[in-house]
Amino acid sequence: MYRYQILIEYEGTKFIGWQTQKKGNSVQKTIEIILSRLLKTQVKLIGAGRTDAGVHALEQSAHFDYEKKIANPNL
């Protein structure tokens, strides 16, 4: 198993915050959906912090585990 760190930058105006919730569009959920499609497996993203609704972020850190080595992780 490999662990990958990502640094995230976003404008949070249209998000309900970082953490996935039952209702609304969160940053975590959006990134998990995209990573899961790219890697063709369910991905759980773990954030190093959280933001509230409407908050922007620069270089917010998060990580996910993936069973394979990604050939070019700098994409």
C-alpha positions as CSV (number, residue, x, y, z in Angstrom):
1,M,0.0,0.0,0.0
2,Y,1.3,3.5,-0.9
3,R,0.3,6.8,0.8
4,Y,0.1,9.9,-1.4
5,Q,0.0,13.5,-0.1
6,I,-1.7,16.1,-2.1
7,L,-1.7,19.9,-1.6
8,I,-5.1,21.4,-2.4
9,E,-5.9,25.0,-3.4
10,Y,-9.6,26.0,-3.9
11,E,-12.1,28.8,-3.7
12,G,-14.7,27.6,-1.2
13,T,-17.6,29.9,-2.2
14,K,-19.7,27.1,-3.6
15,F,-18.7,24.4,-1.0
16,I,-20.3,23.6,2.3
17,G,-16.8,23.2,3.8
18,W,-14.1,20.5,3.7
19,Q,-15.8,17.5,5.3
20,T,-18.3,15.2,3.4
21,Q,-21.8,15.6,4.7
22,K,-25.2,14.1,3.8
23,K,-26.3,17.3,2.0
24,G,-24.3,19.7,-0.1
25,N,-21.1,19.8,-2.1
26,S,-18.0,19.5,0.0
27,V,-14.3,19.7,-1.1
28,Q,-13.5,16.3,0.3
29,K,-16.3,14.6,-1.5
30,T,-15.6,16.3,-4.8
31,I,-11.9,15.3,-4.7
32,E,-12.7,11.7,-3.7
33,I,-15.1,11.3,-6.7
34,I,-12.4,12.6,-9.1
35,L,-9.6,10.5,-7.6
36,S,-11.8,7.4,-7.6
37,R,-12.6,7.8,-11.3
38,L,-9.0,8.4,-12.2
39,L,-7.7,5.4,-10.1
40,K,-10.7,3.2,-10.8
41,T,-11.1,2.3,-7.2
42,Q,-12.8,3.9,-4.2
43,V,-10.6,6.5,-2.6
44,K,-11.0,7.9,1.0
45,L,-9.3,11.3,1.4
46,I,-8.0,12.3,4.8
47,G,-7.6,16.1,5.3
48,A,-5.0,17.6,7.7
49,G,-7.6,20.2,8.6
50,R,-11.1,21.4,7.8
51,T,-12.7,24.5,6.5
52,D,-16.1,26.0,7.0
53,A,-18.6,26.9,4.3
54,G,-17.3,29.5,1.9
55,V,-13.7,29.4,3.1
56,H,-10.9,29.4,0.6
57,A,-7.6,27.4,0.9
58,L,-4.0,27.5,-0.3
59,E,-1.9,24.4,0.1
60,Q,-4.3,22.5,2.3
61,S,-2.7,19.1,2.9
62,A,-4.5,15.7,2.5
63,H,-3.6,12.1,1.9
64,F,-5.0,8.9,0.5
65,D,-3.8,5.3,0.3
66,Y,-3.7,3.4,-3.0
67,E,-2.6,-0.1,-3.6
68,K,-0.4,0.7,-6.6
69,K,2.5,2.9,-7.2
70,I,1.5,5.9,-9.4
71,A,4.1,6.2,-12.2
72,N,4.1,10.0,-12.3
73,P,2.6,11.5,-9.1
74,N,3.5,15.0,-10.2
75,L,0.7,15.4,-12.7
